[in-house]
Amino acid sequence: MAPKKTDLEAERQIAADQELRARCDLTISRAAEMMVADGASLEMIIDRIVTYATAQCLSTFGKGDALKLHQQGIRAVREGTFDHLIPDRTIN
């Protein structure tokens, strides 16, 4: 049985995870900027990122778990998790 993490170890892990998440977000943002510089439309960028994520989910977790992960994202949109990102004027 693995030893239980102390509160300090748990806090450090949370901070490390948050830092890694921020670096991943920055990497994705930079990749999108490169696609824009190459002339890709927003629709194409979204398509490529979603397609990549879907392929990774399927090849790593299988169809059932990939569907569950995508449903979590859909649920978050439906529940308003990202509403603060919606500008006054949107495409639809």
C-alpha positions in Angstrom: 0.0 0.0 0.0 1.3 3.4 -1.0 1.9 5.9 1.8 -0.6 8.7 2.2 0.4 12.1 0.8 0.7 14.8 3.4 -1.3 18.0 2.9 1.9 19.8 1.8 2.7 17.2 -0.8 -0.8 17.3 -2.1 -0.7 21.1 -2.3 2.6 20.9 -4.2 1.1 18.4 -6.6 -1.9 20.6 -7.2 0.4 23.6 -7.9 2.6 21.5 -10.2 -0.5 20.3 -12.1 -1.8 23.8 -12.5 1.5 25.0 -13.8 1.7 22.1 -16.3 -1.9 22.9 -17.4 -1.0 26.5 -18.0 2.1 25.5 -20.1 -0.1 23.1 -22.1 -2.6 25.9 -22.7 0.2 28.2 -23.8 1.5 25.6 -26.2 -2.0 25.1 -27.8 -2.4 28.9 -28.0 0.9 29.2 -29.8 0.1 26.4 -32.2 -3.2 28.2 -33.0 -1.3 31.4 -33.6 1.0 29.5 -36.0 -2.0 28.1 -37.9 -3.5 31.7 -38.2 -0.1 32.9 -39.5 -0.2 30.1 -42.1 -3.7 31.3 -43.2 -6.0 28.8 -41.5 -9.5 30.0 -40.6 -10.8 29.7 -37.1 -13.1 27.0 -38.3 -10.2 25.0 -39.7 -8.2 25.5 -36.5 -11.1 24.2 -34.3 -11.6 21.3 -36.7 -8.0 20.3 -36.5 -7.7 20.6 -32.7 -11.0 18.7 -32.1 -10.0 16.0 -34.6 -6.6 15.6 -32.9 -8.2 15.4 -29.4 -10.8 12.9 -30.6 -8.2 10.7 -32.3 -6.1 10.7 -29.1 -9.1 9.9 -26.9 -10.1 7.0 -29.2 -6.6 5.5 -29.5 -5.8 5.9 -25.8 -9.1 5.2 -24.0 -11.4 3.5 -26.6 -14.7 4.5 -28.0 -16.8 4.4 -24.7 -14.4 6.5 -22.6 -13.8 8.9 -25.5 -17.5 9.5 -25.8 -17.7 10.1 -22.0 -14.9 12.7 -22.2 -16.6 14.5 -25.1 -19.9 14.4 -23.3 -18.2 16.1 -20.3 -17.2 18.9 -22.6 -20.7 19.2 -24.1 -22.2 19.2 -20.6 -19.8 22.0 -19.5 -20.9 24.1 -22.5 -24.5 23.4 -21.9 -24.2 24.3 -18.1 -22.5 27.6 -18.9 -19.0 26.8 -17.7 -17.6 28.9 -20.6 -20.2 31.6 -20.8 -17.8 34.2 -19.5 -15.9 33.7 -22.8 -18.8 34.6 -25.1 -18.4 38.1 -26.5 -21.3 40.5 -27.1 -21.4 39.6 -30.8 -20.9 36.0 -31.7 -21.3 34.1 -35.0 -24.5 32.3 -33.8 
